[in-house]
Structures are given as structure tokens and as C-alpha cells.
Amino acid sequence: MSNSFHFGDSVTQHGDHNIGIVKNQGPLDPQAALRELTAAVRLLRDQVPAEDREVLDESLEEIGDGSTASPPALRRALRNISGVASLVRAGAPVVASVRRIMESFDS
């Protein structure tokens, strides 16, 4: 496995099962970002309790394809997904995906 670091990167790694550094290398395609998020949430789904799966499912349903959700509803759904993902070690890719989408709102 190869790691590439850039000047200014600071990385602290603790514990087992680390997945590496996730970086956004270009402009964010909203549809691609939502597909990435949906795929990551589906992988995470089997690793959380039933009540958290329900939150993930409802949030993905609310997001849909991203075109029909109002900005406040989209933000709420992303916060809910990020909240569940942050509780489990395997949730790091989901949290990173949510951050990229949320950052695109500010761009």
C-alpha cells in the first residue's frame, strides 16, 4: 500500500482497521458525491444497530437524488447520517463524504 502525503499534511493514526487518508482532489460533482455517500452508507448500515439503520434509511430517503430535497432538509439528513457514522469506527468514509458535500454548500 502506498501513501502519498503533501506538504502541510498532518496525520495521526490510532488503533486498528484504519482506512487511510481521504482527499478531495478536484471539483465536487454533486451527483457523484451523493452516489459515493449512498454507497458508503449502505456499507455502514450492516455495522450499526437497528435504530441507527432506521435513521440512515430515512435520511437517504429524504436526500433522494439530491434534486428534490430542500437545502434545510438535505443538511438535516446529512447531519443525521454523519451523527450515526461518527459513533462507529467504520463510519470514517461516510463522515468524510458528508463533509465534502457540506463544504460544497459553502463554495
MIVEXLUM-725976 format. One record per residue (C-alpha): residue number from 1; x, y, z. Coordinates in steps of 0.5 Angstrom, whole numbers, plus 500, padded with zeros to 3 digits. Each point is the difference from the previous one (the first is absolute). Layout:
MIVEXLUM-725976
ATOM   seq    xx    yy    zz
ATOM   NUM     X     Y     Z
...
This chain:
MIVEXLUM-725976
ATOM   seq    xx    yy    zz
ATOM     1   500   500   500
ATOM     2   503   507   498
ATOM     3   498   506   504
ATOM     4   501   507   497
ATOM     5   501   506   504
ATOM     6   500   507   498
ATOM     7   504   506   504
ATOM     8   496   502   505
ATOM     9   496   493   502
ATOM    10   500   498   507
ATOM    11   498   493   501
ATOM    12   499   497   507
ATOM    13   497   493   500
ATOM    14   498   496   506
ATOM    15   497   493   500
ATOM    16   499   494   495
ATOM    17   496   500   494
ATOM    18   502   507   497
ATOM    19   498   501   493
ATOM    20   505   506   498
ATOM    21   499   507   498
ATOM    22   494   502   496
ATOM    23   501   506   496
ATOM    24   496   504   495
ATOM    25   504   501   494
ATOM    26   496   504   496
ATOM    27   493   504   499
ATOM    28   495   496   503
ATOM    29   495   497   495
ATOM    30   493   500   505
ATOM    31   497   494   497
ATOM    32   507   496   500
ATOM    33   500   503   507
ATOM    34   493   497   502
ATOM    35   502   494   497
ATOM    36   506   499   504
ATOM    37   496   502   506
ATOM    38   495   495   499
ATOM    39   505   494   498
ATOM    40   504   502   507
ATOM    41   493   500   504
ATOM    42   498   493   497
ATOM    43   507   497   502
ATOM    44   499   503   507
ATOM    45   493   498   501
ATOM    46   501   493   502
ATOM    47   505   502   505
ATOM    48   495   504   505
ATOM    49   494   499   504
ATOM    50   493   499   497
ATOM    51   498   507   503
ATOM    52   506   503   496
ATOM    53   499   496   494
ATOM    54   493   504   500
ATOM    55   503   507   501
ATOM    56   505   498   494
ATOM    57   494   497   495
ATOM    58   495   506   502
ATOM    59   506   505   499
ATOM    60   502   497   493
ATOM    61   492   500   498
ATOM    62   500   508   502
ATOM    63   506   501   496
ATOM    64   498   496   494
ATOM    65   504   502   493
ATOM    66   501   507   503
ATOM    67   496   504   496
ATOM    68   493   500   504
ATOM    69   503   501   507
ATOM    70   499   507   502
ATOM    71   507   502   503
ATOM    72   498   500   507
ATOM    73   497   493   499
ATOM    74   507   498   497
ATOM    75   504   503   505
ATOM    76   496   497   506
ATOM    77   500   493   496
ATOM    78   508   501   499
ATOM    79   501   501   508
ATOM    80   496   494   502
ATOM    81   504   496   495
ATOM    82   506   503   503
ATOM    83   498   499   507
ATOM    84   499   493   499
ATOM    85   506   499   497
ATOM    86   504   503   505
ATOM    87   498   495   505
ATOM    88   504   494   497
ATOM    89   507   499   497
ATOM    90   498   498   493
ATOM    91   496   507   499
ATOM    92   506   504   498
ATOM    93   499   499   493
ATOM    94   492   503   501
ATOM    95   503   505   504
ATOM    96   505   503   495
ATOM    97   495   499   495
ATOM    98   495   504   504
ATOM    99   505   506   501
ATOM   100   502   500   492
ATOM   101   492   501   499
ATOM   102   499   505   505
ATOM   103   506   504   498
ATOM   104   498   501   493
ATOM   105   494   503   503
ATOM   106   505   506   502
ATOM   107   503   500   494
